[in-house]
Amino acid sequence: MRIIFMGTPEFAVPTLAALAGYGHEIAAVYTQPPRPAGRRGLELVKSPVHRQSEILGFPVFTPESMKDPEEQSRFRELKADVAVVVAYGQLLPEAVLTGTRLGCYNGHASLLPRWRGAAPIQRAIMAGDTETGMMVMKMDKGLDTGPIAMEERVAIPVDMTAGELHDKLMLIGGDLMQRAMAALERDSLTLTQQPEDGVTYAAKITKDETRIDFGRDNLDVHNHIRGLSPFPGAWCEMPFGGKQERVKVLRSAPVEAVGPAGTVLDDGLTVACGINAVRLLRLQKAGGKVMNADEFLRGSPVAPGTVIG
């Protein structure tokens, strides 16, 4: 089929590669415009999808908004059979949703209708979900409300981080979308409306919710840490040299131990929570490298009895 691909981050790259690899014609790729990056923000950096598209030789468009009538006209003039959307980063207007022969299909990283929205991977782990998945959905005007075409379920182990789940789902997503497009080409793709019950929303992660609250249950603290690892990273403050320094915690383990919340209980960075405790396993100071706890403590000792958070 003749496909318009719309995506931006690394998560979308395997789907683009799968569609191209199975012989579909990529009429054009839409991605977010290059953004400032680096410490001073002076360099404009192309998105992962943009860079991959240039390697594969696909035409790339980077409009600031698909609400522009000229952009919508250009989209329709591509005369594509279908548009495939994976983490594009824009809400698409109806003129785009109906601008191809067969509509727009989205690869979404949750078991809809649970976790509609921008951050389904992080929110699933932060909530302690034990299962998620990838879904292919035909898009409509709502936020991830369209009918489901295909799904593949994935277990979430108790120690899996958001980064690990991201990497697993993005590979599943490429294969799943290719299978969905093959069925669509054969006119054998079945659509099922989402249930009305069980709707939750995966709001974008904000800076003010990344700080660790050791007053919560240790399982909640553990899920918070792994749900934000590696990005943007959950953090707490620790006292070094008479001042408080921010430290990211990228991996933890829940343990049974008792003490005042936020207090370091032993020489292995076990920290008391509102109920039980967590052991901090991988940490990173601002501007430093990621370290295992034992390596971190050799350079930055944290004595039992220290209150952090």
SEKEKOL-293062 format. One line per field, with one value per residue: residue number from 0; x, y, z of N, C-alpha, C in turn. Coordinates in steps of 0.001 Angstrom, whole numbers, plus 500000, padded with zeros to 6 digits. Atoms other than C-alpha are relative to their C-alpha. Layout:
<atoms>
resi	c(NUM:...)
nx	c(X:...)
ny	c(Y:...)
nz	c(Z:...)
cax	c(X:...)
cay	c(Y:...)
caz	c(Z:...)
cx	c(X:...)
cy	c(Y:...)
cz	c(Z:...)
</atoms>
This chain:
<atoms>
resi	c(0:1:2:3:4:5:6:7:8:9:10:11:12:13:14:15:16:17:18:19:20:21:22:23:24:25:26:27:28:29:30:31:32:33:34:35:36:37:38:39:40:41:42:43:44:45:46:47:48:49:50:51:52:53:54:55:56:57:58:59:60:61:62:63:64:65:66:67:68:69:70:71:72:73:74:75:76:77:78:79:80:81:82:83:84:85:86:87:88:89:90:91:92:93:94:95:96:97:98:99:100:101:102:103:104:105:106:107:108:109:110:111:112:113:114:115:116:117:118:119:120:121:122:123:124:125:126:127:128:129:130:131:132:133:134:135:136:137:138:139:140:141:142:143:144:145:146:147:148:149:150:151:152:153:154:155:156:157:158:159:160:161:162:163:164:165:166:167:168:169:170:171:172:173:174:175:176:177:178:179:180:181:182:183:184:185:186:187:188:189:190:191:192:193:194:195:196:197:198:199:200:201:202:203:204:205:206:207:208:209:210:211:212:213:214:215:216:217:218:219:220:221:222:223:224:225:226:227:228:229:230:231:232:233:234:235:236:237:238:239:240:241:242:243:244:245:246:247:248:249:250:251:252:253:254:255:256:257:258:259:260:261:262:263:264:265:266:267:268:269:270:271:272:273:274:275:276:277:278:279:280:281:282:283:284:285:286:287:288:289:290:291:292:293:294:295:296:297:298:299:300:301:302:303:304:305:306:307:308)
nx	c(500837:499339:500184:499396:499613:499941:499415:498890:498895:499412:501053:500697:499080:500202:501210:499643:499112:500761:500868:499147:499369:500959:500273:500966:499444:500112:500196:499376:499903:500238:499399:499894:498857:498784:500125:498723:499494:498687:500016:500401:501143:499669:500019:501286:499828:501105:500570:499564:500723:499459:498682:500173:500641:498970:499183:500777:500303:501406:500240:500353:500662:499932:500846:500257:501371:500795:501229:499801:500690:499047:499445:501043:500102:498834:500216:500969:499432:499123:500877:499587:501052:500196:498965:499626:499576:499406:499347:499679:499847:501023:501367:500263:501346:500823:499564:498914:500540:500754:499257:499517:501094:500431:499941:498759:499873:499056:499405:500081:499340:500770:501181:501102:499977:499124:498854:500030:499238:498612:498948:500596:499014:499645:501152:500318:499060:500204:501226:499818:500648:499227:500133:500324:499914:500072:501245:500202:501325:500380:500149:501118:499740:499733:498657:499816:501333:500448:500143:498755:499807:499158:499306:499109:499838:498650:499915:499066:499397:500011:498795:499796:500062:500680:499105:500000:501303:499977:499224:500714:501225:499765:499742:501300:500831:499674:500545:501464:500529:499840:501048:501267:500053:500182:501418:500758:499822:500834:501375:500404:499734:501233:499954:500854:500124:499486:501036:500208:499478:498557:499249:499086:499223:498562:499553:498568:499283:499579:498837:500355:500356:498850:499331:500399:500643:499769:501111:500963:499738:498768:500306:500284:498722:499290:500636:499711:498601:499804:500849:499352:498631:498908:500335:499074:499267:500458:498848:500104:498831:499137:499032:498577:499169:500745:501076:500876:499797:501028:499518:500998:500017:500427:500447:500201:500627:500747:499549:500707:499203:500807:499297:500635:499979:498914:498769:499144:500035:498819:498884:500299:500995:501398:500656:501326:501147:501155:500152:498802:498859:499445:498550:499644:499024:499234:500177:499243:499948:500139:498801:499125:500378:500850:499187:500611:499971:498715:499060:500456:499690:498550:499661:500911:500554:501265:499980:501286:500545:500157:501344:499954:501325)
ny	c(498800:498692:499626:498832:500340:498833:500374:499125:500498:501313:501005:500152:500421:501374:500123:499488:500965:501205:499730:499898:501285:500928:499620:498924:498756:498888:498808:498881:500128:498781:500061:498682:499233:500027:499208:499669:501006:499669:499236:498615:499990:499254:500897:500592:501436:500688:501106:501329:500392:499160:500520:501299:499785:499548:501170:500855:499256:499599:498561:499669:498717:499669:498828:499692:500380:500557:499220:499085:500510:500357:501297:500994:500187:500779:501353:500670:500136:501165:501087:501231:500935:499982:499361:500723:499002:500546:498975:498859:498815:499003:500445:499853:499523:500925:499964:500965:501325:500468:499559:501133:500865:500932:499374:499972:501052:499588:500980:499419:500888:500390:500802:499049:498556:499595:499157:499129:498772:499752:500732:501261:500930:499563:500049:501390:500473:499222:500486:501374:500956:501212:500330:498942:500559:499108:500081:499245:499408:499040:498726:499100:498656:500026:500317:501452:500578:500735:501452:500777:500940:501110:499759:501021:499749:500153:499963:499036:500526:499038:499167:499409:498543:499447:500103:501387:500256:499215:500692:501220:499668:499377:501071:500641:499079:500068:501239:499970:499091:500644:501010:499297:499442:501119:500354:498916:500127:501134:499679:500973:499416:499834:498917:500206:498779:500068:500002:498719:500122:500174:498911:499190:499085:499973:498621:499776:499900:498640:499929:499957:501322:500887:500125:501196:499790:501216:500201:500918:501435:500292:500451:498781:499330:500835:499828:498637:499951:500740:499402:498795:500356:499078:498594:498938:500410:499600:499467:499531:499221:500614:499018:500244:498837:498921:499460:500991:500194:500807:501287:500831:501421:500642:501370:500237:501273:499916:500929:499884:499354:498987:498830:498735:499829:499194:500241:501078:500989:500863:499584:500333:499051:500354:498790:500273:499344:499962:501417:500729:499211:500320:499932:499246:500870:499262:498581:499070:498592:499045:499884:501157:501221:500920:500941:500888:499399:500159:499056:498663:499773:499838:498611:499095:500790:499595:500798:500351:498932:498798:499772:499506:499760)
nz	c(500000:499966:498601:499361:498633:499124:498716:499611:499173:500271:499885:501279:501072:500453:500817:501330:500635:500320:501152:501187:500241:500603:501383:500184:500528:499058:500829:499287:498551:499223:498674:499384:500505:499176:498775:499365:499068:499458:498746:500269:500888:501214:501151:500334:500149:500657:499225:500447:501224:501085:500383:500634:501300:500933:500340:500893:501223:500085:499835:498618:499760:498571:499705:498592:499692:501093:500137:501122:501192:501047:499630:500220:501449:500424:499495:500871:501346:500049:500477:499324:499601:498557:499185:498785:499023:498775:499176:500861:499157:500293:500240:501428:500318:500801:501393:500133:499696:501169:501185:500790:500453:498960:498692:499229:498996:498969:499105:498653:499040:498821:500288:499979:499725:498894:500308:501162:499811:500399:499279:499537:499469:498648:499104:499683:498974:498782:499366:499567:500903:500262:501416:500946:501347:501155:500742:501224:499884:501030:499305:500209:499490:498568:499543:499911:499783:501179:499889:499942:501102:499529:498739:499470:498568:499462:498536:499414:498761:498896:499989:501329:500064:501168:501143:500475:500618:501239:501026:500376:500718:501304:500952:500220:500764:501415:500552:499915:501018:501296:500136:500181:501351:500923:499939:500619:501447:500427:499611:498980:498686:499238:499015:498837:499213:498635:498959:499315:498639:499843:500622:499206:500835:499717:500186:500149:498732:499694:499109:498586:499488:500093:498696:499261:498710:499232:499081:500594:499954:500730:501359:500768:500235:500982:501308:500421:500454:501253:501028:500525:500372:499660:500231:499599:498808:498665:499271:498626:499595:498995:499468:500233:499749:499361:500831:500612:501428:500645:500507:500673:499664:501237:499732:498574:499659:498745:498951:498724:498959:499309:499492:500391:501452:500521:499243:500472:498932:499943:500848:501391:500520:499770:499500:499458:500633:499115:499656:500416:500463:501317:500134:501201:500664:501022:499704:500845:499607:501098:500808:499821:500689:499259:499231:499029:498663:499309:500603:499602:498590:499823:500287:499302:498898:499366:498770:499391:499198:500825:500534:501381:500556)
cax	c(500000:500932:501459:502031:503988:503671:505963:508752:510700:512793:509667:508244:511346:510797:507298:508568:511309:508858:506463:509257:510857:507683:507524:504934:505506:506243:504787:506051:507077:505720:507658:508139:510485:514121:514350:517126:519314:522607:523571:523104:520319:522130:522010:518839:518483:516326:514007:514943:512227:513568:517092:515935:513770:516729:518774:515975:515477:511903:510594:510192:507776:508056:505055:504543:500835:498586:495793:497251:494961:497977:499476:496170:495992:499536:498637:495615:497582:499892:496924:497903:495928:496437:498310:500163:500713:503059:503884:503697:503156:500205:496443:495291:492339:489487:490836:493912:492020:489946:492720:493623:491557:491400:491960:494610:495814:497659:500101:499404:501319:498522:495480:492860:490699:493177:495833:494664:497020:500646:502478:500903:504127:505161:501648:501102:504240:503648:500181:501607:499909:501029:500047:499988:500359:500477:497330:496595:493587:491718:491847:488855:488458:488751:491894:492733:489032:488887:488041:490725:492116:494829:496493:499373:499542:502758:503392:505084:507459:507722:511236:510798:511542:509738:512803:512832:509106:509487:512148:510059:506859:508456:509646:506271:504631:506499:505504:501912:501394:502805:500367:497513:498404:498670:495163:493891:495329:493448:490273:490236:490986:488245:487520:486083:484743:486463:484451:482992:484208:487805:488814:491910:494129:497914:498717:502133:504698:505326:508417:506519:505652:509185:510324:510243:507856:509197:506081:504170:503919:507207:505539:504236:507720:509268:506725:507292:511058:510897:508057:510245:513459:515495:513640:512878:514087:512673:514845:515475:517912:520852:523222:526832:529442:526924:524534:521629:522271:519713:520194:518238:517217:516912:516392:515149:513814:511042:512111:510582:512068:510773:511853:510912:510036:513010:515617:518547:518440:521736:525005:523295:520989:517832:515416:512337:508976:505542:505117:508255:511259:513045:516671:518134:520127:521177:521731:523029:524187:523490:525991:527459:527327:524836:526275:525295:524704:527998:530016:527946:528525:532302:532407:529477:528945:525446:525483:522658:520375:520673:517323:516887:514033)
cay	c(500000:503636:504864:508213:507670:510107:509730:511434:509599:506453:504503:505053:504014:500206:500651:502802:500263:497339:498951:499819:496405:494596:496508:499179:502455:505263:508294:510716:510927:513590:514318:517145:519962:519964:521278:523056:520672:520596:522452:525870:524863:526316:523245:522154:518378:516276:513680:509963:509366:512263:510855:507325:508624:510402:507195:505302:508058:509044:512602:514305:517075:518903:521247:523018:522225:520049:522582:524700:524359:524316:521399:519550:520108:518777:515752:514935:515473:512602:510314:507696:504569:504973:506978:505226:507274:506362:508971:511841:514526:516404:515983:515446:517422:515693:516847:514675:511763:511544:512615:509113:506381:504133:506587:506803:503942:504542:502341:502957:501516:500466:498217:500760:502230:502137:504832:506994:509909:510950:508762:505285:503371:505446:505626:501869:501162:503995:502566:499102:497480:493905:493878:496250:495883:497415:498206:499249:501554:503358:507009:509281:512816:511753:511190:507520:506657:504881:501211:498567:496560:494414:493997:492125:491828:492084:491221:493861:492196:493851:495191:496318:499995:502269:502257:498455:498317:501063:499058:495886:497538:499494:496255:494585:497691:497459:493845:494417:497391:495472:492621:495085:496772:493389:492542:495964:495427:492094:493802:491404:493801:493661:496724:496481:499460:500225:499411:502346:501027:501173:504483:506104:508916:508932:512601:513880:513568:516921:518039:518530:514815:513454:514017:510854:510886:508332:508826:506570:502779:501201:499559:502954:504444:501541:501872:505623:505140:502486:504257:507344:505460:506407:509600:512026:510200:510188:512082:512964:515201:513864:515806:515943:518343:520344:520973:519159:517677:516275:512582:510609:507093:504824:501414:500186:497127:496955:495351:494686:497086:499655:503184:506851:507651:508989:507628:505555:502298:500578:500777:499635:502623:501026:503904:503671:504481:505077:501306:499121:500382:500493:499743:502235:500264:502657:506378:509425:512771:515848:515854:512511:508978:506305:504075:501003:501755:500314:502391:505479:505058:504736:508236:509729:508015:508148:506986:505070:507515:510143:511639:512102:513231)
caz	c(500000:499691:503268:504953:508169:511085:514111:516029:518787:518787:519764:516258:514276:514322:512908:510049:509354:509442:506983:504587:504999:503972:500708:501394:499576:502026:500247:502909:506539:508903:512082:514559:513460:514607:518171:520095:522070:523925:527083:525475:523128:520131:517889:516101:516302:513989:515500:515404:512793:510703:510766:509919:507063:505505:505697:503957:501374:502253:501788:505179:506187:509535:509900:513202:512969:510832:511361:508554:505492:503174:505103:504960:501210:500740:502859:500685:497472:498439:497590:500131:500924:504664:507305:510131:513295:516170:518818:516343:518975:517498:517659:514093:512717:510904:507523:508162:509706:506521:504139:502940:501277:504356:507219:509956:512165:515429:517330:521045:524010:526353:526583:525675:527077:529978:529716:526864:526306:526269:528832:528906:529574:532594:534015:533783:535827:538286:538943:539579:536564:535946:532262:529325:525570:522124:520198:516648:516588:513829:514794:515251:516593:520253:522303:521675:521468:518092:517477:518080:515167:516817:520188:521791:525566:527594:531249:533430:535926:539336:538660:535030:534375:531954:529717:529521:528781:526162:524318:524387:523213:520373:518752:519241:517800:514508:513935:515077:512753:509799:510467:510760:507473:505735:506965:505900:502429:502220:503482:506451:509327:511972:514132:517654:519578:522875:526023:527910:531267:532474:530913:532438:531172:530976:531458:530454:533256:534948:536862:540103:540353:539916:543520:545648:548617:551096:553218:550823:550862:549726:546712:545597:545988:544050:541236:541116:540750:538032:536213:535760:534893:532952:531977:533476:536596:540124:542601:546208:548061:550042:552346:551148:552479:554452:551580:549957:546505:544099:543269:540689:541660:538615:540198:543555:545355:547968:551265:554670:557201:559667:560534:560255:556643:554678:557088:555829:557778:556910:554967:551752:551170:552481:553098:555309:553736:555188:555130:554959:552934:549582:548784:546313:543727:540938:541411:539582:540901:538793:535951:537022:535702:536695:539433:541393:545078:546305:543837:544637:548388:547978:546508:548420:551789:553269:556875:558571:560338:557581:556597:552845:550630)
cx	c(500869:499668:500669:500312:500156:500510:501208:501104:500510:498942:499331:500875:499799:498753:500249:500860:499252:499135:500812:500590:499081:499493:498925:500715:499776:499939:500671:500040:499772:500587:500106:501244:501233:499879:501380:500399:501387:499876:499542:498818:500237:499893:498599:500212:498748:499520:500573:499302:500512:501322:499879:499389:501008:500914:499289:499570:498556:499873:499461:499368:499966:499136:499840:498599:499318:498650:500076:499324:500952:500645:498983:499823:501163:499856:499057:500584:500991:499247:500432:498796:499676:501118:500215:500638:500534:500729:500424:500178:499049:498640:499658:498566:499282:500440:501157:499497:499257:500741:500657:498814:499430:500109:501372:499969:501163:500541:500105:500465:499203:498862:498784:498689:500834:501206:499948:500894:501484:501026:499505:500997:500348:498835:499634:500907:499800:498761:500118:499297:500914:499934:499720:500060:500115:498665:500111:498544:499732:499636:498693:500320:500326:501458:500094:498684:499531:499920:501339:500038:500787:500613:500959:500315:501411:499926:501017:500553:500160:501231:500271:499874:499227:500868:500018:498683:499872:500695:499314:498786:500273:500312:498720:499127:500270:499407:498477:499403:500141:498919:498641:499868:499853:498543:499132:500082:499149:498528:499477:500256:498678:500183:498990:499960:500565:498848:499899:500545:501527:500841:500885:500860:501451:500536:501514:500650:500481:501151:499610:499560:501177:500726:499444:499408:500125:498923:498949:500388:501225:499748:499671:501292:500802:499411:500245:501408:500152:499141:500600:501445:500054:499628:498567:500804:499364:501211:499665:501228:500749:501021:501446:500763:499246:498919:499196:500268:498915:500632:498828:500140:499367:499592:499946:499438:499228:500486:499148:500959:499179:500891:499254:500164:501113:501325:500767:500208:501266:501084:499752:498935:498586:499334:498589:498937:498849:499619:501188:501057:500353:501523:500318:501183:500853:499674:500868:499933:499831:501321:500940:499510:499094:500882:499107:500217:501360:501055:499658:500437:501496:500421:499182:499334:498703:499836:498593:499554:499812:498563:500133:498578:499644)
cy	c(501245:500642:501335:499603:501277:499555:500857:499293:498644:498903:499708:499387:498551:499803:500507:498981:498737:500209:500083:498650:498984:500484:501034:501243:501111:501290:501215:499671:501385:499797:501410:500735:499821:500970:500332:498932:500408:500903:501444:500101:500723:499140:499446:498527:499388:498839:498668:499528:500785:499420:498650:500140:500471:498847:499117:500702:500417:501524:500297:501385:500246:501221:500213:499565:499446:500699:500987:499428:499606:498648:498887:499709:499164:498542:499227:499738:498856:498745:498645:499106:500149:500818:499164:500994:499298:501127:501209:501272:501127:499323:500297:500469:499026:499971:499048:498581:499401:500285:498898:499085:499159:500565:499917:498912:500336:498789:500603:498988:499819:499091:500902:499301:500423:500742:500581:501210:499845:499074:498649:499033:500369:499834:498574:499479:500755:499548:498571:498974:498802:499580:501260:499380:501079:499779:500791:500429:500886:501305:500696:501326:500021:499696:498497:499273:499096:498496:499278:499008:498772:500375:498860:500362:499673:500062:501053:499391:501099:500893:500658:501514:500450:499898:498604:499656:500739:499227:498724:500321:500583:498949:499228:500866:499961:498778:500027:500900:499395:498947:500645:500562:498902:499556:501069:499912:498867:500241:499009:500517:500296:501070:499736:501274:499796:499939:501366:499977:499887:501080:500691:500818:500081:501400:500059:500158:501441:499977:499894:498644:499021:499824:498809:500395:498698:499768:499044:498546:499673:499491:501189:500737:499246:500176:501396:500097:499301:500551:501241:499740:499497:501480:500265:499683:500511:500420:500319:500846:499261:501026:499559:501296:501189:500634:498864:499925:499088:498737:499273:498558:499262:498543:499796:498602:500182:498944:500211:500554:501147:501128:501245:500236:500952:499791:498821:499015:499171:500553:499721:500863:499430:501183:499646:500796:500049:498617:499264:500944:499626:500055:500690:499310:500701:501473:500834:501396:500890:500137:498819:498797:499159:498955:499029:500572:499876:500951:501430:500310:500135:501444:501003:499247:500610:499096:499611:501107:501307:500076:500605:500269:501459)
cz	c(500000:501347:500294:501436:500810:501370:500288:500779:499537:500009:498658:498907:499580:499151:498592:499255:499584:498765:498712:499639:499348:498640:499793:499471:501024:499185:500612:501482:500615:501391:500565:499488:500877:501181:500558:501007:500456:501208:499774:499056:498696:498742:499787:499666:499375:500860:499525:498735:498804:499508:499285:498609:498965:499590:498975:498718:499834:500101:501397:500056:501514:500334:501500:500407:498756:499875:498845:498752:498877:500291:499762:498515:499474:500426:499073:498613:499882:499547:500564:500270:501480:500640:501247:500957:501242:500713:499167:500806:499683:499945:498549:499763:499079:498544:499742:500235:498816:498699:499197:499690:501139:501410:500649:501073:500931:500758:501392:501041:501284:499545:500140:500366:501211:499443:498585:500281:499807:500633:500500:500615:501443:500960:500381:501105:501304:500757:500501:499133:499763:498537:499206:498604:498951:499312:498710:499974:498796:500675:499655:500668:501493:500304:500244:500250:498866:500212:499866:498840:500434:501333:500291:501432:500474:501527:500437:501285:501048:500030:498651:500058:498763:498752:499416:499316:498673:498886:499538:499137:498627:498934:499684:499105:498512:499345:499972:498918:498605:499778:499778:498587:498941:499980:499347:498482:499434:500273:501037:501414:500699:501075:501109:500826:501402:501001:500671:501423:499976:499363:501031:499053:500488:499711:499861:501368:500201:501005:501464:500558:499939:501331:500770:501344:500793:501056:499462:500279:499143:498582:499102:499663:498934:498600:499431:499421:498656:498863:499379:499575:498557:499873:500418:501254:501280:500823:501444:500282:501101:500482:499743:500257:500553:499140:499378:498491:499450:499410:499343:500475:498820:500177:501505:500198:501300:500987:501249:501041:500562:500482:499602:498500:499574:500692:499399:501145:500131:499078:498520:499373:500001:500693:500457:499251:501002:500477:499412:499409:498562:500093:498677:499329:498962:500130:499083:500592:498781:499263:500083:499223:500889:500681:500768:501397:500670:499457:500400:501430:500249:499767:500784:501147:500547:501209:500434:500960:499253:499497:498611:499517:500061)
</atoms>
